[in-house]
Amino acid sequence: MPAPAIRPVVTKADINAFVELAYRLNGDDPHWVAPLRDEVKATIDPKKNGWFSHAEAQLFLAERDGKVVGRISAHIDRLALEMPPEQGFGPGTGFWGLFEAEDAGTAAAVIGQAEAWLKDKGMTRALGPVSLSIWEEPGLLVKGHDHSPTVLMGHHPARYQGWIEALGYAPAKKLLTYELDITQGFPPLVQRIIAAGEKNAKIRIRKVNKKRFDEEAAIILAILNDAWSDNWGFVPLTQPEIDDVGKKLKPLVFEDLIMIAELEGEPVAFMVTLPDLNEPLKPLKGKLLPFGWAKLLLWLRKPKARTMRVPLMGVVKRLQSSRMASQLAFMMIEYIRRAAVPNYGAERGEIGWILDDNQGMIAIADTIESRINREYVIYQKPL
């Protein structure tokens, strides 16, 4: 099989071809959830994705005999370059993502093109797949291909793992998601911890106020940037990103599913829970017309979802080694569980992603008797 020709994405037609390839290659996978095409285009549009305020990217297409057979992005995040190397990124670290390929030869060609672009920019190390920001869809799915992903999580063909590893890539970090049955109460130990917290006058667990969306978002962002600042792969979220994410996720914000914990009146922890938008999205196959938009609008007004996903939670750094941290986490999880089951028909919770060396979060996940259901790997290779 001849090697494909690789060229940069330049025109509107190129962008459409870049987007459409994923639907062709993954459409037969019963567990793949087709994203809305306009959402994908917004992700790669510098005018609509605040991530580009501190990053640059080049998209590439692979063609063979006039047919698009592969795609990839190569990108550099200036904030990632400024991070300490011991936290995973740092000087010389570039990325690739949005990867799709029809065959191993195409995979090698597009990844090779991304590496060449990064080297030309002075990068000495490639990490991937990261699509595009570490806060968006990081990592390649290596476990959990037998069920669909939840909202804002990726899903990839199992064959990609072997193709990437054959090119000299080794795991840099593993990301985990945990699932649990939320129709039942938590174990007695957890219930006792929650009950003790409820008797503590210094603790207040409150719902967010959607009418004060920007103010609440600022509180959560401040806790997040403090809580996650020492984590592997941390890049601080910027205001342009928050603005864009806020517009995207505001329809999924339900006050009884997002909690802020206060200690003596100070916000010290939060938990964001989203009803699984992928459940109503999956039948639409990436199209809102002719009737998809109406179905989605009706669902958003009063969502019913089997699964609730916790994509983000955090406790301020000064409390992270204390018992208070886990107590606040258990309380927020329980309060959200109490709302999710009767109000949204939820049966299942998914927590993640969680870094595989985040012992605090893993201990919480184990204590509430959840189990790993999906694993993602971010790969690395010196250039």
Salt bridges, closest charged atoms under 4 A:
ASP14 OD1 - ARG7 NH1 2.82
GLU20 OE2 - ARG37 NE 2.59
ASP29 OD2 - HIS155 NE2 3.15
GLU56 OE1 - LYS121 NZ 3.40
GLU63 OE2 - ARG7 NH2 3.03
ASP77 OD1 - HIS54 ND1 2.85
GLU102 OE1 - ARG24 NH2 2.83
GLU102 OE1 - LYS67 NZ 3.57
ASP103 OD2 - ARG64 NH1 3.14
GLU115 OE2 - LYS381 NZ 3.26
ASP146 OD1 - HIS147 ND1 2.89
GLU179 OE1 - ARG348 NE 2.66
GLU179 OE2 - ARG371 NH2 2.36
GLU198 OE2 - ARG338 NH1 3.53
GLU215 OE2 - ARG212 NH2 3.05
GLU216 OE2 - ARG206 NH1 2.72
GLU216 OE1 - ARG212 NH2 3.93
ASP230 OD2 - LYS317 NZ 3.54
GLU241 OE1 - HIS54 NE2 2.90
GLU262 OE1 - ARG204 NH1 3.21
GLU262 OE2 - ARG206 NE 2.88
GLU266 OE1 - ARG318 NH2 2.77
GLU334 OE1 - ARG337 NE 2.89
GLU334 OE2 - ARG338 NE 2.83
GLU347 OE1 - ARG306 NE 3.64
GLU350 OE1 - ARG348 NH2 3.14
ASP356 OD1 - LYS173 NZ 3.86
ASP357 OD2 - LYS173 NZ 2.88
GLU375 OE1 - LYS174 NZ 3.55
